[in-house]
Amino acid sequence: MPLPKTVHPQTRLLTVNIHDAAGVPMRDEGVTLTPLYLDREKGTWVLYARFEPGARLPTHFHTGTVHFFTTKGTWWYDEHPEDPQTEGSYLYEPGGAVHTFTVHADAKEAAEGFMVVDGANINFVDGEYHSIVDAGALEDGIRKAAQYNNMPMPRYIRPRGGAGFSDD
């Protein structure tokens, strides 16, 4: 069998480096995000994130899976304090997981990591529905935060094309 022809020819690799762009401080205090890949249609989001000491995300329900690799610091889920995530930890979360992300206020350094998320986070505050964060909402939120902070939108990979009819 001969080598197959390239289906999607590339003149360059689609690659981004977290050191080439500043992360964007978000409205959640102590959270800075660097988008790497955002696919609004498939609902996949890939981020590098920094969480300062004391950062705490709302309790949330995942509609899809999450892969999180911790590159620096320590964090945990309030629901599982016996399993702190430290530098070098890889965490897999199945869809349907519910938890509250926390970095202890007395932490000596920020927690950082790389995450791949499929689907959405459904956020709750005081046990009541608050908001939904998916790839589209995240992209819009990062864009607004970059504008608010007078900084350029970081470069990231964003699939284009979308759906259409086969005879278009």
N, C-alpha and C positions, 0 to 999 in steps of 0.2 A: 504494500500500500504506500503510495507516495505521500509526502508531507502535505497536509491540507493548506489551502490558501487562507490568508488572513481574512477574517470576516469583517473586522473593524480596523482598517489600517491606521497606524499612528505614526506621526512624524516625530513625536516626542512622547516620553512616558508621562502619564498623569501622576505626578508626585508633588507633595507639599512637605515642608519642613516646619515644625513648630517654632524653630528659632528664627525663621524668616519674617514672622509677623507677631506683633504684640497680641496677647490675649485680650479679650474684650470683657471689662468688668460688667457684670450683670446686675439687675435690680435686686436679686437676692444678695444680701450683704455678705461679702467675703467670697464670692464665687466669680471666677474668671474663666471664660471659655474660649478655646481656639477651635473653630470648626475645621474639620479635615474633609468630611464627605457628608453632604446633606441631600437626600433623595426624597422629595416631597411625595412623589407618586408611590414608591414602594414602602415609604415610611421608615427608612433606615437612616440613622444618624450616627456619625463617628466624630468623636470630640477628644481633645486633650483638655483636661480641666484642672484647675487649681482651687483648692478650698482652704481658706485661711483658718487659723485657730478660732473656734467658736462658730464656724459655719454649720448651719443645720438646714436641710431641705425639708419641705413639707412631706408628711406621710403620703406615700403614693403607691398606686396599684399599677403594675406593668402589664400591658396587653400582650407583649411579646417578650422575647428573650433579651438578656443583657450579658455582655462579656466585659469585665472591668479588670484591667491590669494596673496595680498600684506601683508607681515609679518612685514615690517619695512620701515620707510621713506616715501617719497612722489615722485611720478612720474606722468607723463601725456602724452597724445598724442598731438603733436603740433596742430593737426586738431580739437582737443576737449579740449582746455585749461580750459573750464568751468567745466570739470569733472575730477579733479585731483584724483589719486588713492593714498590712505593713508593706514597706518597700519589697517588691518582688512577688507579692501575692497576686494570684489570678483568681477571680471570682466569676462563676457562672450562675446566673439567675434564670430560672424557668419562667415562662409567662405565667401570670397570675400571682406573682409574688407581691407582698405588701410589706413595706418597711419605711424607716425614717433614717436618712443618711446624716451622720453627725461627725464633726471633728471636735474633740474636746477643747474647751476654751483655754485650758492650760497647756495645750500642745506646744512643743518647742519649735515646731516648724509647720508650714502648710502641708496638706496632703495633696498629692498630684497623681493623675493617672489618665490612662487611655481607655476609652469606652466605645463599644459598638452596641447600639440599641436598635432593636426591631420593634416597631409599633409605637405606642404612646405611653406616657405617664399620666395617670388620672390622679390629680392632687387633691388632698383633703386637709382641711384645717379644723381642728377641734372636732374631728369625726364627721364633718360635713363636706360635701363636694365643693371644691374651690375652682379648679381649672384643669385643662388638658394641655399637655405639652407633647407635640409630635414634631416630626422633621420640619414641617412648614411653619408651625408656631415658633419653633426654635430659630429657624432662619430669619423670620420676621423680627423676633426679639433681639437677636444678635445685631441685625442691621440697625434697629432703633437704638440699642445701647451704644453702638459704634458712633452713630450720629450724635447722640447725647454727650458722649465723651470726646467729641471733636477728633475722632480718629478714623482712619480708613478701614473699610470692611476688609478683614483678612481674606486672603486668597484661599479657596478650598475647591474641592472637586464637587461638581453639581451635574448629574446626568441631565441631558436635554432630550427633547423629542416628544415625550408624552404619548398619549394614546390617540388613535385615529382609526378611520375606516381603512380596510385593506385596499380599496380601489381609489383612495385619494392620491 
